[in-house]
Amino acid sequence: MPLPNESTTLADVLLRASSGSTDALAELFHEYSAQVHRVAFRLTLSADDAEDVVQDVFVGLPEALGAFSGSGSFDAWLRAVTVRTALMRLRAGRRRDAVAIRAGDSSRTIAPDAVVERLAIETALAALPRDLRTVFVLRDVEGYTHSEIARMLGIRAGTSEVRLHRARRRLRDLLGDK
């Protein structure tokens, strides 16, 4: 993703952000906060918790950037940081019981049928038990491997595969797909 200031490279912005530059952090927030929020919301199913995760990720970003080697994609690294932060929030038990369904990015115009379909999918995801939903989001939405999911969740890769199978089956049932 290009940053707002085209003459500044991502590496420059990351270097300045790791030194605590508020301008650089603002650029990163502007560019990546929606992505972080989407990942966090899919895992927590709470707009409030997702916003807290966004806050936690960006407040801790200057320190966390010390662990970013620069050899891989910053997007993927930031997504992994977001997943870990959201999972820590869920494990801490601060998850609210109420489920907020958010239609998504309001800057795009979405056809009414697409909105209905998206809400049906979000509702079906919300109906899944947390362990199944987490594996489904990490694998089918975020693209992590079963080995990576196993490391993140502290389970075996085979357990991740079973949970994914169960999640997909329940989603098919909930959405009426046979």
C-alpha positions as CSV (number, residue, x, y, z in Angstrom):
1,M,0.0,0.0,0.0
2,P,1.4,3.4,-0.9
3,L,1.7,5.8,2.0
4,P,0.1,9.3,1.7
5,N,3.5,11.0,1.1
6,E,4.6,9.4,-2.2
7,S,8.2,10.6,-1.8
8,T,8.6,8.7,1.5
9,T,9.2,5.0,1.4
10,L,7.6,2.6,3.8
11,A,11.1,1.7,5.2
12,D,11.6,5.4,6.0
13,V,8.3,5.7,7.7
14,L,8.9,2.5,9.7
15,L,12.3,3.8,10.8
16,R,10.9,7.1,12.0
17,A,8.0,5.3,13.7
18,S,10.3,3.0,15.6
19,S,12.0,6.2,16.9
20,G,8.6,7.4,18.1
21,S,7.9,10.0,15.4
22,T,4.2,10.9,15.9
23,D,4.0,12.0,12.2
24,A,5.2,8.6,11.0
25,L,2.9,6.8,13.4
26,A,0.0,9.0,12.1
27,E,0.9,8.0,8.5
28,L,0.9,4.3,9.5
29,F,-2.4,4.6,11.4
30,H,-4.0,6.4,8.4
31,E,-2.8,3.7,6.0
32,Y,-3.3,0.5,8.1
33,S,-5.9,1.1,10.8
34,A,-8.8,-0.1,8.7
35,Q,-7.0,-3.3,7.9
36,V,-6.1,-3.8,11.6
37,H,-9.7,-3.1,12.6
38,R,-11.1,-5.6,10.1
39,V,-8.9,-8.4,11.3
40,A,-9.6,-7.6,15.0
41,F,-13.3,-7.4,14.4
42,R,-13.4,-10.8,12.7
43,L,-11.7,-12.3,15.6
44,T,-13.5,-10.5,18.5
45,L,-16.9,-9.9,16.9
46,S,-17.1,-6.7,18.9
47,A,-16.6,-3.2,17.5
48,D,-15.5,-2.0,20.9
49,D,-12.9,-4.7,21.3
50,A,-11.7,-4.3,17.7
51,E,-11.2,-0.6,18.4
52,D,-9.3,-1.4,21.6
53,V,-7.1,-3.8,19.6
54,V,-6.4,-1.1,17.0
55,Q,-5.4,1.2,19.9
56,D,-3.2,-1.5,21.5
57,V,-1.5,-2.3,18.2
58,F,-0.7,1.3,17.3
59,V,0.3,2.4,20.8
60,G,2.8,-0.5,21.0
61,L,3.9,-0.1,17.4
62,P,7.1,1.9,18.0
63,E,8.4,-0.8,20.4
64,A,7.1,-3.7,18.3
65,L,8.8,-2.5,15.2
66,G,12.1,-3.6,16.8
67,A,11.0,-7.2,16.0
68,F,10.2,-6.4,12.4
69,S,13.2,-7.6,10.4
70,G,12.1,-6.0,7.1
71,S,12.7,-9.2,5.2
72,G,9.0,-10.0,4.8
73,S,5.9,-8.0,4.0
74,F,5.0,-5.3,6.5
75,D,1.3,-6.0,5.9
76,A,1.7,-9.7,6.9
77,W,3.8,-8.8,9.9
78,L,1.2,-6.2,11.1
79,R,-1.6,-8.7,10.5
80,A,0.2,-11.2,12.7
81,V,0.7,-8.6,15.4
82,T,-3.0,-7.8,15.2
83,V,-4.0,-11.4,15.5
84,R,-1.8,-11.9,18.6
85,T,-3.2,-8.8,20.2
86,A,-6.8,-9.8,19.5
87,L,-6.2,-13.3,20.8
88,M,-4.6,-11.9,24.0
89,R,-7.7,-9.8,24.5
90,L,-10.0,-12.8,24.0
91,R,-7.9,-14.9,26.3
92,A,-8.0,-12.2,29.0
93,G,-11.8,-12.7,29.0
94,R,-12.6,-9.0,28.3
95,R,-14.8,-10.0,25.5
96,R,-18.3,-8.6,25.8
97,D,-21.3,-10.9,25.4
98,A,-23.1,-8.6,22.9
99,V,-22.1,-9.1,19.3
100,A,-22.0,-6.0,17.1
101,I,-22.4,-6.6,13.4
102,R,-20.7,-3.9,11.4
103,A,-21.4,-3.6,7.7
104,G,-17.8,-2.6,7.0
105,D,-16.1,0.2,5.2
106,S,-18.7,3.0,4.6
107,S,-16.5,4.6,1.9
108,R,-17.6,2.1,-0.6
109,T,-21.1,1.8,-2.1
110,I,-22.3,-1.8,-1.7
111,A,-25.3,-3.2,-3.6
112,P,-28.2,-4.1,-1.2
113,D,-28.0,-7.8,-2.0
114,A,-24.3,-7.7,-1.1
115,V,-25.0,-6.0,2.2
116,V,-27.6,-8.7,3.1
117,E,-25.2,-11.4,2.1
118,R,-22.4,-9.9,4.1
119,L,-24.6,-9.5,7.2
120,A,-25.7,-13.1,6.8
121,I,-22.1,-14.2,6.7
122,E,-21.2,-12.1,9.7
123,T,-24.2,-13.4,11.6
124,A,-23.3,-17.0,10.8
125,L,-19.7,-16.3,11.9
126,A,-21.0,-14.8,15.2
127,A,-23.0,-18.0,15.8
128,L,-19.9,-20.2,15.6
129,P,-18.1,-21.1,18.9
130,R,-15.1,-18.9,19.4
131,D,-12.5,-21.8,18.8
132,L,-14.1,-22.7,15.4
133,R,-14.5,-19.0,14.4
134,T,-10.9,-18.2,15.3
135,V,-9.5,-21.0,13.2
136,F,-11.8,-20.2,10.3
137,V,-10.8,-16.5,10.3
138,L,-7.1,-17.2,10.6
139,R,-7.1,-19.8,7.8
140,D,-9.8,-18.9,5.3
141,V,-9.8,-15.1,5.7
142,E,-6.3,-14.3,6.8
143,G,-4.5,-17.1,5.0
144,Y,-2.4,-18.6,7.8
145,T,-1.3,-22.2,7.5
146,H,-2.4,-24.8,10.0
147,S,1.1,-24.9,11.5
148,E,1.1,-21.1,12.0
149,I,-2.4,-21.3,13.6
150,A,-1.3,-24.1,15.8
151,R,1.6,-22.0,17.1
152,M,-0.6,-18.9,17.7
153,L,-3.3,-20.8,19.5
154,G,-1.1,-23.3,21.3
155,I,-2.9,-26.3,19.7
156,R,-1.8,-29.1,17.3
157,A,-2.0,-28.5,13.5
158,G,-4.4,-31.5,13.3
159,T,-6.7,-29.8,15.8
160,S,-6.7,-26.7,13.6
161,E,-7.6,-28.8,10.6
162,V,-10.5,-30.4,12.5
163,R,-11.8,-27.1,13.8
164,L,-11.7,-25.6,10.3
165,H,-13.6,-28.6,8.9
166,R,-16.3,-28.2,11.7
167,A,-16.5,-24.4,11.1
168,R,-17.0,-24.8,7.4
169,R,-19.6,-27.4,7.9
170,R,-21.5,-25.3,10.5
171,L,-21.3,-22.2,8.2
172,R,-22.7,-24.2,5.3
173,D,-25.6,-25.3,7.6
174,L,-26.2,-21.8,8.9
175,L,-26.1,-20.2,5.5
176,G,-28.3,-22.9,3.9
177,D,-25.6,-24.2,1.5
178,K,-25.7,-27.9,1.0
